[in-house]
Amino acid sequence: MSKHAHGANSEMLLLLAWLSMLDLQKQLRQDQREQPWKYPDRESWNQPRQPVFPEELVHGQIALALGCFKRDPIYGPLFEALVAHRLTYIDFPRVAWALELAGLANPICALFFSDSSEYSEHQQKSEYSDETDAFWRVASSHPPLHDRLHRLSQTWNAGVCRGARELQSFFGWYLELAARPLQVPFFLVELLRISLRNVDWHVIAANTLGEQPSTGKEGCCSMRKQERQAGAAAEYLGEVFRVTGDEALDVGQQLPEPERTQALFLADLCRETTKALRLFLINGEAH
């Protein structure tokens, strides 16, 4: 029976669910070999031992998982920043407390879901005020992402509300598209979904257009909510063809003839289609 129970938010429960799928015992044994001074032998059974799983090993596993974003030179830095902000909502000492060295499930500890906004003293401080701040600071300092936003804005007709809808749609679609080829762990995907829901897309759209966010934005958007988001769709299709072309190229190089020639032809076709869609956006033909 549990002797201690604490509330855990969604971020913490997602992390624990992911950790439960890893071979943490292997990581622990390796750490014991490399840093044995952290695990002194007990002189007697009455001497207390280290009660929790080492917190730094949890951070190490997360750092390895975040490496998946390095494979996306355009949107990877943004996703990494958004995840970093969500991770500050996790009480890592409590995560380590919930894991036992031997059984990896401490029977005296219990966690229950709680959406309380109470801030734990053990939570980290974020370098961003919120997801919107994280998004724009990365976008304004990372030229490839800034260029993509500018290109996408060519279809907005200088409309902030339209841009907000286009951005929200595109990044939601792109996350689902990129998760598989980037091999993003499920808990990072879920953290990104939370982050993208919290972004104020009107602010991002206004900043992209060099304008101030308009007041009464909800009414503005609701009047034209059925408007077709052609710009986001074109940009998304471009990403679909890019990913498909890259995979066809990688696989095709390992195939025998004539399959190899067919796969390389498909990769080239995808590349040309992507260029055509980019031109479609740049010329502002989507409406």
N, C-alpha and C positions, 0 to 999 in steps of 0.2 A: 504494500500500500504506500502511495506517495505521501511524503511528509511535508513537501514544499510544492506549492503551485504558483505559477506566474503567468500573466497574460503575455501572449506573443502576437505580434502583428503579422500581416500577410507576408511581408518581406522575410521575416525570421522563419516562418513556417515553410516558405518556398526553399530557403537555404537548407534547412534541416532535411527536407524531403530529398533534395539533390545530394546532400552529404550521405544520406542513407544508401545511396546507390554506389558509392565509392568504396574502395578497399582502404579504409582509414587505418586498419590494423597494419597493413603493409607500410604505410607512411609512418606510423608510429614506430615500428621496428627499425626502419631506416634512420629515423631521428634518434632513437636510442643508441644505435651503433655510432652515429656521427657525433652526437653530443651527450655522451653518457653521464656527464656531471649534472645534467638536468634530472636524472632519475637515480638518485642514491639508493643503495640497498637499505632496507630497514634493519635495524639492529635487533628488533624484537617485533612480535606481532602486535604489541600494544602501541608501537610507534606509528603515528599517522602517515599515510602515504599521499602522494600528489592526487587530489581528488578528481580533477577534471582533465579532459583532453586538452593538450597544449593549444592555446588560442592561435599562436603563430602558424600552426599547421593548417588551420582553417583558412587563414589569410593566404597561405601559400597555394592552396587548392583553388581559391577564387582567382588569384593572379594568373594561374595557368589557364583557367577557363576564359579569362578576359583576352587571352592571346588570340582567340578566334577573330576578334575585330581587326587585328593587324592585317588580315587578308583582304580587307575592304578599304582601299586607300581614299575613298570619297566619303562614305558615310560611317566608316568604322570609328574615327575619332569622336563623332557625335554620339554614337551608341555607347561608347565607352564612358563618355562624360555623363550621360543620362543614368547609366547603371551606377556609376560612382556616387552620384547624388542619392539614388535610392538606397544604396548600401549603408549610407550614414544613418538610416532609420533602424538599423539592426543593432541590437545590444549583443556584441560579440562575446563578452564575458559570460553572458547568460547562455549563449549557444554552446560555449565550451562547457559550462556547468551542466548542461543537459546531456553531455556525452561522457561516458565513463571510459577509463583507460582499457578495461578488460572487455566488458560486454557491449560497449558503445551505446548503451541505453541505461542510464542510471535509474534504478527503480524507485529511489526516494525523491526523484525530481519529476514534476509534471508541468506541462505547458498547455494552455487553453487559448483558443483564438480570442483576441480582443482588438477592437478597432479604436481603442481609447487613444486620444491625442496626447496623453501624458508623455512627456519627454524624459527618457531615462538619463541619469547622470553619466551612464557608461556609453551612450550613443556618441558617435563622432560628430565633429563639426564639418559641415560641407563648405567648400569654397564657392558654392553657388547659392543664391537666395532661393531659387526654385528651378523647376524644369525649363521654364521659359528663359530664364537668365542663362542656364547652362547651354541651351540650344543656341541662343544668339551669340554668346561669347565664343563658342566653337565656330559657328558659321562665319563670324566676322574676322576670325583669325586663321581660318583654314581655307585658302583660295579655291581648291577644287569644289568644296561644298558651296562656298559663296557663289561660284560661277554657275553651279547647277540651279541654285535658287533663282539667280538672275535670269537664266534661260527659261525656267518654268514660268517666271513672272511675265514673260512676253505674251502670254495668252490671257492675262487677267484684265486687260483693257484699263489698267490703273485702278482697278477695283479692289479695295482691301478685303471686303467680305468674300468676294469671289476667290481671292488668293488664299484666304484662310481655309475655305472649303477644299480648294485644290490641294493645299499642303497637307491638311489632315487626311484626306483620302490617299494621297500618294505615299506618305510615310507609313500609314497602316498597311497598305498593300505591299510596300517594299520590304517591310519587316517579315511578312509571311513568305515572300519570295526568297529573301537572303538567308533565312534561318537554316535551311537545309544545306546549301552549298558551303556556307561558312561553318557549319557544324556547331551552331550556337546551342549550348546546354539549355534545357527547358526552363530552368529557373531564371536565366538571363532573358529569355524571350518574354517570360511573364513580367519581369521587372520593367522591361522596355514597354510592354503594353500599358502598364500602370503609368509610366513616365509620359508616354505619348498622349494619354488621356488628360494629363495635367498641364500640357503645354497650352498656352494662350496663343492660338494660331493667328489671331488678329494682330497681335503684337509682332509676330514673326513676319507676317505679310506686310504690315506697315513699314517695318524696318527695312525689308527687302526693297520696297518701293520708295524708300526715303521719305515716308510720310508719318504723321502722328496717327495712332489708332483712333478711329471715329467713335463717337458716343452713340449709344443706342444700337450697338452692333447686333444684338439678338434679333431685334425687329427687322433690321436690314437684311439679315441672312434668312429669316423665316419667309420673307416675301418672295425670295428667289431660290428657295431650297430645292426646287425641282430642276434647276438649271443644270444642263449636262456639263460634267467636269472633264472636258475634252483634253485640256492641258495635262492634268494629272494622269489621265488614261494613256495619252501618247507617251509621256515620260515613263510610265510604268511598263508599257509594252516595249519601249526601248530597252529597259532593264531586263525584261524577260528574254528578249532576243539576244542580248549581250551574254546573259548567264547561259542560255542554251548553246550559243555559239562557242563559248569557252569550254563547256563540257564536251561538246561534239569534237572540238579540236583535240582535247586531252585524250578522249577515248579513241578517236579516229587514228591517231598516230600509233596506236598499239594493235590495230586491226590488220588482217591480211587484205590483199586485193581480191575483189573489187570494192569490198566494204570500206576500205580505207579511203579510196577516192570519193566515194559517196558521202562519207562522214565529213571529209574536208570540204566538199562542195556545200554541204549543209552549213558548216561553220562559216564559210565565206558568204553564203546567202544571208545568214543571220547578221553578220557584220554589216553588210550593205543595207539591210533593212533597218538596222539600228541607226546608221548614218542618215537614212531618209527620214526617219522619225525625228531625229535631232534637227534636221533642216526644217521639218514641218513646224517644230516649236519655235525655232529662231525666226522664221518668217512670219510667225504669228497667224498661221492659217487656221488654227483650231478655234472654233466658235460654236 
